[in-house]
Amino acid sequence: MKSDQVKIPQATAKRLPLYYRFLENLHASGKQRVSSTELSEAVKVDSATIRRDFSYFGALGKKGYGYNVNYLLSFFRETLDQNELTKVILVGVGNLGTAFLHYNFSKNNNTQIEMAFDVDESKIGTEVGGVKIYNLDDFENILDPEVTVAILTVPSQAAQKIADRLVDAGIKGILNFTPARLSVPDSVRVHHIDLSVELQALVYFLKHYPL
Ligand code: ATP
């Protein structure tokens, strides 16, 4: 996201990609405007929060009209840097890494995995989902200096060492899918997604907090 634009609270910023995806679908279906109630039902965020979020970037919906879909979409595109392609790298082409390479993210937004790295000789030099796999030993020499985001899907015991190398090479954001809690300098952002913890939490909530 661009930092020179309106300063929005982090909680709002986190919801922007969600809004963006829904608005893209609306736009694709030819819809010109949307109410906060409609948005609320679709993205499962209460409408007061949506109105407050949108007010941060000057989108003031009109009563009985709602929000202009084109306006919102171009705002989000700009804010989320969707006019430019953001290249990311992936380290660890195991089962999860392979799934991400096949999925790639360009289907939903302008983010693309440019290169993947692994230490397994049988994987190095091959391509998965159109993405070439390189030797992690060569990482520092071949990393595109424009790339500042890395997806980490290695075994957890390897995660910290690799994170240190990523940071030294100029990576500023790590999407960490390993169970390891990473220590990084304050200037680096780590988003941690532990799928088994999420699943356990869901099961626990279903059991103890039935809807
Ligand atoms: P697979 O069955 O392909 O090994 P997996 O997801 O069960 O997949 P993991 O042991 O989690 O395997 O490893 C994920 C990937 O990370 C593998 O491709 C493995 O070769 C790679 N890997 C392991 N150690 C490192 C490391 N130190 N640096 C980079 N990649 C590593």
Residues whose N, C-alpha, C, O or C-beta is under 5 A from the ligand:
A	BS01	ATP	G92 V93 G94 N95 L96 F117 D118 V119 D120 L136 T153 V154 P155 A158
